[in-house]
Amino acid sequence: MDEELRQWLTLGRGYFEQKQFAKAERYLSRLVERNQSFADVYNMLGVIYHDQGQFARSQRAFEAALRINPGYTEAALNLAVIYNDLGKYKEAREVYSQALERHQNAPGELDPVVRGKIANMYADIGDAYASSGLWDEAIEEYRRALKLGPSFVDIKLKLGHAFRDKGDPAGALQVYEEIVALQPHYLPGRIALGVGYYAMGRQKEAVGAWEAVLQMAPGHKSAEMYLALVRGAEAEKAEKAQKA
């Protein structure tokens, strides 16, 4: 995550915790325009939209949070409330029942909400290491987080980026492939997969990954940008070959 996005996330969370929802929305909505990796950001936006009476937007935000992190109990309960507000009582009961089932554990097991919070704490420590260029330490913290939340693809994406920035493209690609296998419709994972293929010289597979994003989300700016760059480079190479 670049420094500007990190600042928006910090400010958005801070204002959200202070119940200054208008200010929080300003930063959080900006963030999701650039990066759709954070389940907790969508959950916060869902709460904000609900407070504003924008129930349909709130529903979409909570559903997005659960697509990123299906085990996000807080987002599931919030979604159940929205369904109830919209008169979708059957859907509300189903989501609520599923959240309760995840909440019930065998003796000695961590509560899912607590587990998720601890996982996010490890991820935050990983972010701090990553921002200082301490990639091995960041990777260790992200792995600790994923041990508690193996389905948290947003954290898994950070792990892949840490391998990439460490200079281990093969390690990064393996993580990106795991993300897409785990959540095929998680677009940031597919974008990263394309970048991972490209870094390994597997251009055809990179193009395929980005084209898959456009099939799921026509007009996706990042996918279009990467494809344009690759095709521009191909055209330039062909032109040089003709002149030679």
C-alpha positions in Angstrom: 0.0 0.0 0.0 1.4 3.4 -0.9 1.7 6.2 1.6 -1.3 8.1 0.4 -3.6 5.1 0.7 -2.2 4.4 4.2 -2.9 7.9 5.3 -6.5 7.7 4.0 -7.0 4.5 5.8 -5.6 5.9 9.1 -7.7 9.1 8.8 -10.9 7.2 7.8 -10.6 4.7 10.7 -9.9 7.5 13.1 -12.9 9.6 12.1 -15.1 6.4 12.0 -14.1 5.6 15.6 -15.0 9.2 16.6 -18.4 8.8 14.9 -17.5 11.6 12.4 -19.0 9.6 9.6 -19.1 12.3 6.9 -15.3 12.9 7.3 -14.7 9.1 7.5 -16.6 8.5 4.3 -14.6 11.0 2.4 -11.4 9.1 3.0 -12.8 5.5 3.0 -14.7 6.0 -0.3 -11.5 7.4 -1.9 -9.6 4.4 -0.7 -11.9 1.8 -2.2 -11.8 3.6 -5.5 -8.1 2.8 -5.6 -7.9 -0.4 -3.6 -10.7 -3.0 -3.0 -8.7 -5.2 -0.6 -9.9 -4.2 2.8 -12.9 -6.0 4.3 -13.0 -3.7 7.3 -13.2 -0.6 5.1 -16.3 -1.9 3.4 -17.8 -2.8 6.8 -17.2 0.8 8.0 -18.7 2.2 4.8 -21.7 -0.1 5.3 -22.2 1.3 8.8 -21.9 4.9 7.5 -24.4 4.3 4.7 -26.8 2.7 7.1 -26.6 5.7 9.4 -27.4 7.9 6.3 -30.4 5.7 5.5 -28.8 4.5 2.3 -29.8 0.9 2.9 -29.1 -0.5 -0.6 -25.5 1.0 -0.6 -25.1 -0.3 2.9 -26.1 -3.8 1.8 -23.6 -3.8 -1.1 -20.8 -2.6 1.2 -21.4 -5.4 3.8 -21.7 -8.0 1.0 -18.4 -6.8 -0.4 -16.8 -7.1 3.0 -18.0 -10.7 3.2 -16.8 -11.6 -0.3 -13.3 -10.5 0.9 -13.6 -12.2 4.3 -16.4 -14.7 4.5 -15.6 -15.2 8.2 -16.2 -11.5 9.1 -18.8 -12.0 11.8 -19.4 -8.3 12.4 -20.1 -7.6 8.7 -22.4 -10.7 8.6 -24.5 -9.4 11.5 -24.6 -5.9 10.1 -25.8 -7.4 6.8 -28.5 -9.3 8.6 -29.7 -6.0 10.1 -29.8 -4.4 6.6 -31.7 -7.3 5.1 -34.2 -7.0 8.0 -34.6 -3.2 7.3 -35.2 -3.9 3.7 -37.9 -6.5 4.4 -35.7 -9.4 3.3 -36.5 -11.5 6.3 -35.5 -14.9 4.9 -32.1 -13.6 3.9 -31.7 -11.9 7.3 -32.4 -15.1 9.1 -30.0 -17.1 6.9 -27.1 -14.7 7.4 -27.8 -14.4 11.1 -27.9 -18.2 11.6 -24.7 -18.6 9.7 -23.0 -15.9 11.8 -24.2 -17.6 15.0 -22.9 -21.0 13.8 -19.5 -19.5 13.2 -19.7 -17.9 16.6 -20.2 -21.2 18.4 -16.9 -22.9 19.2 -15.6 -26.0 20.9 -14.2 -25.4 24.4 -10.8 -23.7 24.3 -11.2 -22.3 20.8 -11.0 -18.6 20.1 -14.2 -16.7 19.4 -14.2 -15.9 15.6 -14.6 -12.2 16.3 -11.6 -12.2 18.6 -9.6 -14.4 16.2 -10.3 -11.9 13.4 -9.3 -9.0 15.5 -6.0 -10.6 16.5 -5.4 -11.6 12.8 -5.9 -7.9 11.8 -3.5 -6.8 14.6 -0.8 -9.1 13.2 -1.5 -7.7 9.8 -1.2 -4.2 11.1 2.3 -5.1 12.5 3.1 -6.6 9.1 2.1 -3.3 7.5 4.5 -1.4 9.8 7.4 -3.7 8.9 6.5 -3.5 5.2 6.5 0.3 5.3 10.0 0.2 6.7 11.2 -2.3 4.0 11.6 -5.2 6.5 10.1 -7.8 4.3 11.0 -10.9 6.1 9.5 -9.6 9.3 6.4 -8.4 7.4 6.0 -11.9 5.9 6.2 -13.5 9.3 3.5 -11.3 10.7 1.2 -11.8 7.7 1.6 -15.6 8.1 0.7 -15.3 11.7 -2.4 -13.4 10.7 -3.3 -16.0 8.1 -2.9 -18.9 10.6 -5.8 -17.3 12.5 -7.7 -16.2 9.4 -6.7 -18.5 6.4 -9.6 -17.1 4.3 -8.7 -13.5 4.7 -7.7 -12.8 1.1 -7.0 -9.1 1.9 -4.2 -10.2 4.2 -3.0 -12.9 1.8 -2.7 -10.2 -0.9 -0.4 -8.2 1.5 1.7 -11.4 1.9 2.1 -11.8 -1.8 3.1 -8.1 -2.2 5.7 -8.6 0.6 7.3 -11.4 -1.4 7.1 -9.3 -4.5 8.7 -6.3 -2.9 11.3 -8.5 -1.3 12.5 -9.6 -4.7 10.9 -13.0 -4.7 8.5 -13.0 -7.7 8.1 -16.8 -7.6 7.0 -16.7 -4.0 4.6 -13.8 -4.8 3.1 -15.6 -7.7 2.4 -18.7 -5.6 0.5 -16.6 -3.1 -1.5 -14.8 -5.9 -2.5 -18.2 -7.4 -3.7 -19.3 -3.9 -5.8 -16.2 -3.6 -7.5 -16.7 -6.9 -8.1 -20.4 -6.1 -9.6 -19.4 -2.8 -11.7 -16.4 -4.1 -12.0 -16.5 -7.9 -14.1 -13.3 -8.0 -11.7 -11.3 -5.8 -10.6 -8.8 -8.5 -7.5 -7.4 -6.7 -6.2 -10.9 -6.5 -6.6 -11.4 -10.2 -4.9 -8.1 -11.0 -2.0 -9.1 -8.8 -1.9 -12.5 -10.4 -1.5 -10.9 -13.8 1.3 -8.7 -12.5 2.9 -11.8 -10.9 2.8 -13.7 -14.3 4.2 -10.7 -16.1 7.1 -10.4 -13.6 7.9 -14.1 -14.3 7.9 -13.5 -18.1 4.6 -15.3 -18.6 3.1 -12.6 -20.6 0.3 -14.6 -22.2 -1.0 -15.8 -18.8 -0.7 -12.2 -17.5 -3.0 -11.0 -20.3 -5.4 -13.8 -19.6 -5.6 -12.8 -16.0 -6.4 -9.2 -16.8 -8.9 -10.1 -19.5 -10.7 -12.3 -16.9 -11.0 -9.2 -14.7 -12.6 -7.3 -17.6 -15.0 -10.2 -18.2 -16.2 -9.9 -14.6 -16.0 -6.1 -14.3 -16.1 -4.4 -17.7 -14.2 -1.1 -17.7 -12.0 -2.0 -14.7 -9.3 0.7 -14.8 -6.4 -1.3 -13.5 -7.0 -4.2 -15.9 -7.4 -1.8 -18.9 -4.2 0.0 -17.9 -2.0 -3.1 -17.6 -3.4 -4.5 -20.9 -2.7 -1.2 -22.7 0.8 -1.2 -21.4 1.5 -4.7 -22.5 -0.1 -4.2 -26.0 1.7 -0.9 -26.4 5.0 -2.6 -25.6 4.2 -5.3 -28.1 3.4 -2.8 -30.8 6.6 -0.9 -30.2 8.6 -4.1 -30.4 6.9 -5.1 -33.7 7.6 -1.7 -35.1 11.3 -1.9 -34.2 11.5 -5.3 -35.7 10.1 -4.0 -39.0 12.6 -1.2 -39.1 15.6 -3.5 -38.4 
